[in-house]
């Protein structure tokens, strides 16, 4: 299927590894232009070297407003077609083991920067009557994960924000959706693997294998698989899909509406 992404322009956050990297690569392979955002410049330079005509990047921490200023400047004279909101999650921990400092930091790292960037960029999409917003969150928004209270709580807040926004701008040709990944073979899973290993007194390899076997399809997902779904959601083919939280979890969610 031709996704029709050639010559479209996207901002992809957290593009140095994991889901963000895979989505950025898939969009570039489809002929789109990508502004990749992440803290690790070396990884972004690799992307630019491979796709010199269509990849650009901004290095920095997405929690900093100065980076948002740079993003606005980078797209000031060019049309924008979509934004992928993606970044790592907060530390593991149970409710009673957390501190208020950790809650404040989780708010900053999981939701605040996404709201700020959306408030800055969504009006550009609305003014053109076209756009795609995609938030990469976690299956925990449908089925909370043990010992991940910060992620469970803050990511649910992101979904509430995205759903509300989707209804406010649906008539403007701008869609807002969330992908809720389960266990994937990506750097982000390591903190969860470590938590399981400590809880069950396992080695990291054994904990990873145990997690993979617990997924109904019998393995962890591949970031490239999620990127294929993301590319479709970001395309013109998905114009009637908005306000949805779509699981990508190998069947792991236990509920009927997984």
C-alpha positions in Angstrom: 0.0 0.0 0.0 1.2 3.5 -0.9 0.8 5.5 2.3 1.0 8.8 0.4 3.6 10.2 2.8 6.1 11.4 0.2 6.9 15.0 0.7 5.1 15.3 4.0 6.9 16.7 7.0 6.8 15.2 10.5 8.3 16.0 13.9 9.4 12.8 15.6 10.3 13.0 19.3 12.7 10.6 21.0 14.1 9.6 17.6 17.5 8.3 18.6 16.3 4.8 19.6 13.4 2.5 20.2 10.0 3.4 18.9 10.9 6.9 17.9 13.8 5.7 15.8 11.8 3.0 14.1 9.0 5.4 13.3 11.4 8.1 11.9 13.1 5.5 9.7 9.8 4.2 8.4 8.6 7.7 7.5 11.9 8.4 5.8 11.6 5.2 3.8 8.1 6.3 2.7 9.6 9.5 1.3 8.6 11.8 4.1 10.7 14.6 5.6 11.5 14.1 9.3 12.7 16.5 12.0 14.1 14.1 14.5 14.4 15.2 18.2 16.5 13.5 20.8 19.3 14.1 23.3 21.9 11.8 21.6 23.4 13.7 18.8 25.5 10.9 17.5 22.4 8.8 16.8 20.7 11.7 15.1 23.7 12.3 12.9 23.6 8.7 11.7 20.0 9.3 10.6 21.0 12.5 8.8 23.9 10.7 7.1 21.7 7.9 5.8 18.9 10.3 4.6 20.7 13.6 3.9 17.9 15.1 1.8 15.0 14.4 4.0 16.2 14.0 7.6 17.1 16.9 9.9 17.5 16.9 13.6 17.5 19.0 16.8 19.5 17.8 19.8 18.3 18.4 23.3 16.0 17.6 26.1 12.3 17.8 25.2 11.5 19.0 28.7 13.3 22.2 27.9 11.3 25.1 26.4 14.3 26.1 24.4 14.0 22.9 22.4 10.4 23.7 21.6 11.5 27.1 20.4 14.0 25.4 18.1 11.3 23.1 16.8 9.0 26.1 16.0 11.8 27.8 14.2 12.6 24.7 12.2 9.1 24.4 10.8 8.3 28.1 10.6 8.5 28.4 6.8 7.4 24.9 5.9 4.1 23.0 6.2 3.8 20.5 9.0 1.8 17.3 8.6 2.2 15.4 11.8 3.9 15.1 15.2 4.9 11.9 17.1 5.1 12.5 20.8 7.4 9.9 22.2 10.0 9.7 25.0 11.2 7.3 27.8 9.2 6.7 30.9 9.8 7.5 34.6 11.5 5.2 37.1 9.8 2.0 38.4 8.3 2.0 41.9 5.3 1.2 44.0 2.9 3.9 45.3 4.4 4.0 48.8 8.0 3.9 47.6 7.7 7.1 45.6 8.4 10.7 46.8 6.7 13.9 45.7 9.9 14.9 44.0 9.5 11.8 41.8 5.9 12.7 41.0 6.9 16.2 40.0 9.6 14.9 37.8 7.3 12.3 36.2 4.8 15.1 35.4 7.6 17.0 33.6 9.0 14.0 31.8 5.7 12.3 30.7 3.0 14.9 30.1 4.0 18.5 30.6 6.3 18.8 27.5 3.7 17.1 25.3 1.1 19.6 26.3 3.4 22.5 25.7 4.5 21.2 22.3 0.9 20.5 21.3 -0.2 24.0 22.3 2.6 25.5 20.1 2.2 23.3 17.0 -1.5 22.2 16.8 -2.7 25.6 15.7 -0.5 25.2 12.6 -2.2 22.0 11.7 -5.7 23.4 12.4 -5.0 26.4 10.2 -4.3 24.0 7.2 -7.2 21.8 8.0 -4.9 18.7 8.1 -2.7 17.0 10.5 -1.8 13.9 12.5 -0.9 13.7 16.2 0.3 10.4 17.6 1.2 9.7 21.2 3.3 6.6 22.0 2.4 5.6 25.5 2.0 2.2 27.1 -0.4 -0.7 27.6 -0.5 0.5 31.2 -3.1 3.0 30.2 -5.5 0.0 29.8 -4.1 -2.4 32.2 -1.8 -0.9 34.9 1.6 -2.6 35.3 2.9 -3.7 38.7 5.6 -1.4 40.2 5.1 1.3 37.6 2.8 3.7 39.4 4.4 6.8 37.9 4.0 5.6 34.4 0.6 4.1 35.0 -0.7 7.4 36.4 0.9 10.0 34.1 0.4 8.1 30.9 -3.4 7.9 31.7 -3.3 11.7 32.0 -1.8 11.9 28.5 -4.6 9.8 27.1 -7.2 12.0 28.8 -5.5 15.1 27.2 -5.3 13.5 23.8 -8.9 12.2 23.8 -10.2 15.7 24.8 -8.1 17.4 22.1 -9.2 14.9 19.5 -12.9 15.9 20.0 -12.1 19.6 19.9 -10.2 19.5 16.6 -11.8 16.5 14.8 -13.8 18.8 12.4 -10.5 20.5 11.4 -9.1 17.5 9.6 -6.6 16.9 12.5 -6.6 13.4 14.1 -5.2 12.6 17.6 -4.4 9.0 18.5 -2.4 6.9 21.0 -0.5 3.7 20.5 -0.3 1.6 23.7 2.7 -0.7 23.3 3.2 -3.9 25.3 6.5 -5.6 25.7 8.8 -4.8 22.8 12.5 -5.6 22.2 13.7 -2.1 22.7 15.9 -0.2 25.1 12.8 1.1 27.0 11.9 -2.4 28.2 15.1 -2.8 30.2 13.8 -0.9 33.3 10.8 -3.2 33.4 13.0 -6.3 32.9 15.2 -5.1 35.8 12.1 -4.6 38.0 10.8 -8.2 37.2 14.3 -9.6 37.8 14.6 -8.0 41.2 11.0 -8.9 42.2 11.4 -12.6 41.2 15.1 -13.0 42.0 15.9 -13.8 38.4 18.8 -12.9 36.0 18.1 -10.2 33.5 18.0 -12.8 30.7 15.7 -15.1 32.6 13.4 -12.2 33.4 13.3 -11.1 29.8 12.5 -14.7 28.7 9.7 -14.9 31.3 8.2 -11.7 30.0 8.3 -12.8 26.4 6.6 -16.1 27.3 3.9 -14.3 29.1 2.8 -12.6 25.9 0.1 -14.6 24.1 2.0 -14.6 20.8 5.0 -16.0 22.6 7.5 -13.2 22.0 8.2 -9.5 22.5 7.2 -7.1 19.7 9.5 -5.5 17.2 9.8 -1.8 17.0 9.5 -2.0 13.2 6.1 -3.7 13.6 4.9 -0.8 15.7 6.4 1.7 13.2 4.3 0.2 10.4 1.1 0.8 12.4 2.3 4.3 13.3 3.0 5.1 9.6 -0.6 4.2 8.7 -2.1 6.2 11.5 0.0 9.2 10.4 -1.1 8.8 6.7 -4.1 10.2 4.9 -5.6 6.7 4.9 -6.5 7.1 8.7 -8.5 10.2 8.4 -11.6 8.6 10.1 -9.6 7.3 13.0 -9.3 9.7 15.9 -9.5 9.7 19.7 -8.4 6.1 19.8 -6.0 4.2 22.0 -4.7 1.3 19.9 -2.9 -1.5 21.7 0.2 -3.1 20.1 0.8 -5.8 22.7 0.7 -9.3 21.1 -2.7 -9.9 22.7 -1.5 -9.1 26.3 -4.4 -6.9 27.4 -6.9 -9.2 29.0 -10.1 -7.2 28.4 -12.6 -7.5 25.5 -11.7 -4.0 24.3 -8.0 -4.5 24.4 
